[in-house]
Each structure stands twice: as structure tokens, then as C-alpha cells.
Amino acid sequence: MALDRKTLQNYILTYKSGLLENILPFWMKHAIDLTDGGFTFCLDRDGTVIDTDKGVWQTGRFTWMLLTMYNEVEQREEWLKMGKHGINFLEKHCYAEDGKMYFVVNKRGDPVRMRRYVFSESFAAIAYAAYFRATGEERYREKAREAFDTFVTYNSTPGLIPPKYSIHRNMRGMGGPMIGIVTAQELRKNLADESYSTHISTWIDEIRQYFLKKEFRAVMENVGQQGEFIDHFDGRTLNPGHAIEGAWFILNEAIHRNFDPELIKMGTTMLDWMWEIGWDKKYGGIYYFRDVKGLPVQEYWHDMKFWWPHNEAVIATLMAYQLTGDQKYATWHQQVHEWAFNHFFFSLFGEWYGYLHRDGRISVPLKGNIWKGSFHVPRMYLMAWKTCEELLQSINRSK
Amino acid sequence: MALDRKTLQNYILTYKSGLLENILPFWMKHAIDLTDGGFTFCLDRDGTVIDTDKGVWQTGRFTWMLLTMYNEVEQREEWLKMGKHGINFLEKHCYAEDGKMYFVVNKRGDPVRMRRYVFSESFAAIAYAAYFRATGEERYREKAREAFDTFVTYNSTPGLIPPKYSIHRNMRGMGGPMIGIVTAQELRKNLADESYSTHISTWIDEIRQYFLKKEFRAVMENVGQQGEFIDHFDGRTLNPGHAIEGAWFILNEAIHRNFDPELIKMGTTMLDWMWEIGWDKKYGGIYYFRDVKGLPVQEYWHDMKFWWPHNEAVIATLMAYQLTGDQKYATWHQQVHEWAFNHFFFSLFGEWYGYLHRDGRISVPLKGNIWKGSFHVPRMYLMAWKTCEELLQSINRSK
């Protein structure tokens, strides 16, 4: 199928009005803690707070989302104000004494849990960078750089993140370089600093060199230090949604680099392989985990359908269509869009459900928790809206 | 219903022949690594090894199971020999330099993963104790005591297990005292040392004082240091199968203490509460997690049906029936026995499946992994067989 004018107009309406009238209002109404600052993301289906703990990942991400709306959609005062509300909470409550950021804090902002990883830092970095762009306050350019540097230092200094495995299972994961790429892309854009491209090139090379395995037609999640295939659960377990998210980070870079054909090829290859592995041909939707050899997976929830792989696949298929014109991507986009909207989204109270059984039935009715906040869903709405608008403009131009 | 002679004879046949002709032969055939020692528990449905990693929990547990068969069922040479095979691997490959035990080692026995917890030690302790009883080799009495002492030291010295949470979410979990009880019971029996009863009394008091909550009619999994209810996902999440397992550890202690009525009351109360919370009235089977307030659970796999809660519920209901004569426990036993055998067990290749969806469909066809070895299933067969035999004898005596 091709995306014609009428189809694109319908998609634009869905994404734009969904974002502005459903998704963001849900979080603005239910997630803002005006008493103690920050946001409460653990919400029941109707928006009732079911846990007052505050996830630091989600705090950075929602702050980024609000400020991105302000920077890229419309300079609404409420978005800037609530972005600042998030920034304040990050600065005041989310750092340990050594400068590392917590994973969870409580309602008052006291630390609840520190983890070894530095993803809190990567999400804080993009929040600060977006705030810098919104306000021009120099201090936040520095905060963004500092958080990014912490992320890089921890990920590139062996042993600084205490290893989960011994030297006999010495693995490298795709999560580090992948989140590195998108974080650097945001900083490059919002700090107007092209020097971040160097980091991005390095991480793209790392993914190409170590994680793309032609022999399996798969993007691996964990490999040995030299890219060796690890024939254990640890190394065989694939995360199609994660790899598809990585695919559009690469496609995004292709656009930035003047439609670099090698990067388009790399991103669409990742998407092609992982769509084939991840799409559930029986029930539809994208599996959480698959084994690269088709063996049983150890993680219990392997065949559940989570919200975010579907968000990422909507973005990736649209971008792949935009960059290649290959109609198969329009078909895949329609497929994942329809499955996701039919199963995750019921507009009564707003937002998407997060966790479905393999066959699409709801597993748990909550709308947010420590893992699900206001990020993948609104980012998808925004990016899909913008991409469909660009596609529509190019149809209009060509007529 | 009552368990009459005919019903008991059928159950005995099922449990005894199942254990001796299906479950143990499956593991004896597929899990023993004669080349590198130890056991490979990660097995596909037909017994094919799908991961050669060796879980240390499972190594201690299967070793214990084999030696318990030797000690309590029949002095078969193969059980002793394979028990020794497990003991050798534990001693040779499962200790770090500081004396703490690993969580996973690879096929050759090199360390793959160390965890903070000391459950590897508790399972090694019962393996050594059973080996001491089987052979009288004094050295293994000492090894058992030493592993038990490590378990106790780590669990009772604040900070020795690096805490997962900060002082603002300072919790105590039921896992420590619970595993402590059953470990001490095994050592008391197999080392013939009544001094372990002191530990057991302390842990039972701890569970009674902190984890049993009349106001919720629930056994909590995590509470504050003084037993405070923690109104977050962390504190609200219940694990019915775990609490039902704990129930029969208490009932077992009641038997040891001359049918102590208070312990019978405590154990049956735990069972009553958690059966009510855990049994799925729609599809049958026991939920993995429930929220004490009926709110949504954060853990993704909350409504799946795992093998082991069903194993533990078979034991607990039978013991509760034996100790109280209350026919409701015979009904519950029949309910969980039938659901479990209808859904987890297909005898083509032997052993049980481990992971079902809520509605009883198989989620993953493997028979073993790092979490599922040869422990809960054969222990259930053995204990249920023995309990049914005792029930049958008491009918015979009373006629």
C-alpha cells in the first residue's frame, strides 16, 4: 500500500488530536505533584495515584517531553512551567552525593533506590538540554553536558558499573550505545553543538560491528566483547522492540547526515530483520523477547505485548517509508498502528494500557508505574504526526 | 469431601509412580553432566540441553533431593552416586574465594554470576546435611553447618548483603526467615541436632510478629523493620504460593513439636488467607502475585501460573487436612492437584512444564532453566506420597 493524501490526513488527525487532547492532558491532570514537586507516574486506569514513588527515568523523560512540545510544537506556558517543575525536582532530589542519580525517590524526594546503571543520567541530560533551548539559561547547557558525561564515563570505564556477570560471561549490551545515540542526538539539536556527532558515529559503528548478525538476520541484545555469539539464554535472547527502536535512531541519523544511504540501509535492515522475528503472525503485535535460534526463552513475560515496542515500531515503519518509499513499510505501519490502537487504547480515561497478554487481552489495567510514564506513547504521537505531515507536504509539492 | 481409602490409594499411586517412573528418571537421564561434573538443568520439553550453564541453587537442591530419596525412600546406589556427583561439583566449583557461593557457573564450573543473596548457601547446606546422613562422613556435617552459618550471618548482619533500597524504604522480607526455617529443619533432622530448633523458633516468631496481618487477612512478603505496612507496590505485592509454602514449613514444625496447636493454627491461617487471595476463581490455579488492596500489580507476570506454587499448595493442603481433619483442605487439595496435573503435566517426555498463562495455556515449553530444576516437583511428589500413606495408615488403624 501507499500512504495517499487522505490516509495521511487521517493519521495526522489521530496523532495530533490524540497527543493534544488525550495523552498529554491525562498526565497533566493526574501526574503532577504540586505539594512535593515532581511527578507521580504510578496511575490506575482512571488516573488515580496507586503509588506515590517517583521514578527518576520517568521524571527526566516527561520533563523532556513537555519541553519538546514547547520547543517544537507551540510555546504554551503550561508546558514550560511543568517542564521547569520537572527540572526543579531532578536538581533538588535525584542526585546522590557522588553525583550519580537515583532510580526511584519517594513522594518527598528522599532516595528509595539507586541502581548501578546510568540511564537516569541520560534522561536527565535530554531534559536539561530541552530546557536550555526553551530558556537559553546557560546553566542548563552545563547540566546537560555534565549528565551526558557521567553517562559516557560510566559506560566506557570498565568496572565503574559493577558488572553483573564474571569475566567468564563478559558481555557488551546494545542498550548503552543505543541510548547514547538518541541522547547525543538530542543534545546536538538542543545545545546546537555538532561535536556530539563524533559520539554518535562511534556508537553506530559499535552496533554495526558487534550487534548486527547477518548469519541470524538479527540484531543481538548482548554479545561477547568482540561481538562473539553467546549461545546461552543471555546471548540468544532478542528484544525486537528494542532493536526496532534502535533502527529509527539510525534512520534519524541518516536524515541528519543528508540522507546517508549507508545509514538508511543499516536502519532498514535492523527493522526488516526484527520485524520478521518480532511480529506475532498468529495474534498480531510485537513479542517482548524471542530466542535467536527459536528455542524457549527464559524470561517469563517473553510473549506479552508491551506498549512501547509498538510505539517504536510505529515510528520506525513510518520513517523507513519516508526514507525509502518502499510500500511494505506503509503496510507494516498500518498493521502495527491498527493492532496497537485496537488493543492498548481505550479513550474513556485517556492514555494507553501498558501490558497485554500475547492474544491482546489486558493483563493489568494500570496506566503508569516505575517503568511506564509519559514518554514512549507521546513521543510516538509527536513523531508520527510530524512524519505524516512531512509526507503530506511532499505529496503536495510533487503534484 | 473426605479422603477415603480408595482416594488415598489412587493419590499414592500417582505420586509414587510419578516420582519414581517419570520425574526422577527425566532428570537422571537428561541433567547429569558426566564430562564436567554437576548438572545441566536448562532443558527443552524433550530433555534436550538448551543452555549448559549450571545454577547453584538447583545444584544444591537436586543433590538434596537425590540424597533424600536415598535416606528416606530406598538406598539405591544410583541416588547416592549422583548425590555425591552433585556434592563434588558444589565443593569444587561453587565457592568464591571469600567463601560465598555463586549463583550460576558455566559448564566447566567457572563462575558466571554472583548475587548478593545467600540462598545458594542454604541449598548447599541441606545437600551436605543429607550427604552426611547418607554416609556418616563427618566432614559434611561441618560443611552443612558452615553453609548454614554463612546463610545466618549474611541475613542477620545489617549491610552484609548490600541493600537494594535506601533507608527510606527499609524493608524486611519473608524469604530469609522462611528459607531459614526449612533449612534448619533439614539440618536438625539429618545432623540429628536439636539445637537448630532455637533458630526455627526465632524465625517463626519473626513471621508471626511482622508478616501476618489480620487486618488484611494476608501474609505479607515485605514489611517495614517493625512490621509496618508499606503502601507501595513494594509492600502491597503478595506472593500467595510463597506464603503457602511457608504455611507448610510451619505445619511441619507443628508435627515436630508434638502437634503444637498454636503452630497448627498459625500454619492453617496462613494457608486459609493466601488460598483465598491466591486461587484464581475464574480460571483455576494460583496467581503468582496479588496486590493486598486489590490494586494493579507492577510485576509483569503477576497473573501467570507457575509450577511451584501448585507444588507447595498440594503439600500444604494435604498437611492441613492431616493435622485438622477439616474436609475443606481435602477439597482444596483435590482442586489444586487436578488443576496442576491437567495443565502442567503431559507425560510424553516427562516432568512438568513450568510457566503457564493465566488461563492454563503453556507459555513456554521448557522443562528447566536457571529457576526451575529438580526440586519443587519431586519434593511435592515425595511429601504428598508420604502424607497420603500416613493418612491411609491412620484410616487402617482406626478401622
Interface residues (C-beta under 8 A of the other chain):
Chain A: C42 D44 R45 I50 D51 T52 D53 N106 D110 P111 V112 R113 M114 K164 Y165 S166 H168 R169 H232 F233 L295 P296 V297 Q298 Y300 W301 H302 D303 M304 F306 Y355 H357 R358 S363 V364 P365 L366 N369 I370 W371
Chain B: C42 D44 R45 I50 D51 T52 D53 N106 D110 P111 V112 R113 M114 K164 Y165 S166 H168 R169 H232 F233 L295 P296 V297 Q298 Y300 W301 H302 D303 M304 F306 Y355 H357 R358 S363 V364 P365 L366 N369 I370 W371
